[in-house]
Amino acid sequence: MLKQAVKTAKVRTPVKERAFIVKGGNPLRGEVILNGAKNAATKQLVAALLADEPVVLHNVPKIGDVTATIEMLEGLGVGIKVDGHTVTIDPRTLNTSQVSAALSRKNRIPILLMGPLIHRFGEASIPSLGGCQIGPRPIDIHLEGLKQMGAEISEGDGYYKAKSKKLKAALIELRFPSVGATENLMLAAVKAKGTTVITNAAVEPEILDTAKLLQSMGAIINLETNRTWVIEGVDRLGGAEHSVIPDRIEAASFGIAAALTKGEIFVRHAKQDDLLTFLNAIRRVGVPFKVEEDGILFGHADEYRPVTLETDTHPGFMTDWQQPFVMLLTQAKGVSIVHETIFEDRFGYTESLVKMGANIQLHSDCLGSKECRFKHKNFLHSCIISGSTPLKSAEICIPDLRAGFSYLLAALMAKGESRVTGVELIERGYEDIIGKLKKLGAEIDAE
C-alpha cells in the first residue's frame, strides 16, 4: 500500500523565483514617459463605486497594484473594461458588501471600500490589510473617523465589519494627517447627510486629484486653509471622465537614476508643482535639472554634497522619495542624515545596501530639526550615511516597493553583475520597469 501511495503521489515542481539580472556601470540616457500615479489611480477605481453611472479613467498605469484592485472590484460584481491605459468602471453591477480575503490582501486599498459599500448596502465587511512591510500602519484613525460619522464597527475573525443606515456629517480632527484616513473619510463624506469638515488632513497631490474626480462626479468638495477639507454631502453621484495625474514618485526615481549613473534623463510629464520639495533637495546635493514645457531634464555632477533631511507629509519631503534619495546620498562626499517621520520601520532595506558597500548607520533618536511621534519608542527611524562609497555587486532581495527601485539603482551603479529577487514588489508600482531601463541603456534582464 505504501509503495502504491508513493507511486501515485504527484510530484510538485518548485516555482522558480523570479529575478532581475543587472550589470552595472552604464550611464542612463534618454527619455522616460511617466505613467499615471499609482497612489491616485487605485483610489479612484474605488471612488468610482460611489457613482450610479460608469466612470472612465484615463492614464491608469499597468502595474500590480492596479491589477489587484481591479480583481478585487470584479469580485464585488463591478463591471470593469480595460483598454490600454483607459479603465471603465460600471458600479451598477456591484452586488455584495463582502470583500473577498483572497482578492484583497495584496495591498491596502480594501479599507477605502467601507464608505462606498455602506452607502450602497448599509454595511461592509473588509478583510485585514496587506501591502508593503514598512511598519504596522494602523487604521485606527480611519475607524475613529467613520465611527464619528455614525458607522458601527467591530473586528473579529480577520475582518472589520461596519454598518450604518445612513452616514452623517461630522467635524473630524485627525491626530496625524494620514493620507489613507483622509481619502477614506472623503469617500464616506461625499454622500453623507450634512457637511463634513476634516481638519489636520492630508493634502497630497494624489488626494487633490481624487477630489477633482469626485467633483466631476457631482460632489461638493473644497480644500480650505490649514489642511481642512469641507465636504457637503449629496444624494447621488453620476458618471465622469478623468485623467490620472503623472506619478511624482516615478519622476523622482528616474531623476535620481540619471544622477547616480552619470547620465541624463528627460522625464516627460514630470510636473514641477508636484516636485518642488524634491527638486530643492536634489539641488542642495548638487544634482542639475532643467524644467521644460512638458517635463524635467535631470543630469549629473562630478561630486555631490551631503545634506540633512526629514520626510514629512505634503508639502514636505515625501516618504516614498526617501529610499532613492538615501541611495543618492551614499555617493555624496561627507556625512548626511535622513530623519523618517512618517513610517517607523522604513530603513530595513539599508542592510542590503551596506552589504553592497554603503556606509549607513541607523539610530532610534530623532536626528532632525524636530522631534517626531517616534521619539523614545526605539524605532530605528534616523539614518546616517557616510560617503562617497563605491558599491559592489550582490544578490539582494527587495523588501518593499519603494526600496525596490533603490536596489535597482544600487545594482545599476555597482561593479559587476547583481541578482535582484522579490521583483513582484517593484512591479506593483512601476510599469514595464525593465523596458524603460533598457531603453535608457541599462543592461538588465528578467531571469
Buried (B, 14 or more C-beta within 10 A) or exposed (E): EEEEEEEEEEEEEEEEEEBBBBBBBBBBBEBBBBBBBBBBBBBBBBBBBBBEBBBBBBBBBBBBBBBBBBBBBBBBEBBBEEEEBBBBBBBEEBEEBBBBBEBBBBBBBBBBBBBBBBBBBBBBBBBBBBBBBBBEBEBEBBBBBBBBBBBEBEEEEEBBBBBBEEBBBBEBEBEEBBBBBBBBBBBBBBBBEEBBBBBBBBBBBBBBBBBBBBBBBBBEBEBEEEBBBBBBBBEEBEBBEBBBBBBBBBBBBBBBBBBBBBBBBBBBBBBEEBBEBBBEBBEBBBBBBEEEEEBBBBBBEEEBBBBBBBBBBBEEBBBBBBBBBBBBBBBBEEBBBBBBBBBBBBBBBBEBBBBBBBBBEBBBEBBBEEEBEBEEEEBBBBBBBBBBBEBBBBEBBBBBBBBBBBBBBBBBBBEEBBBBBBBBBBBBBBBBBBEBBEBBBBBBEEE
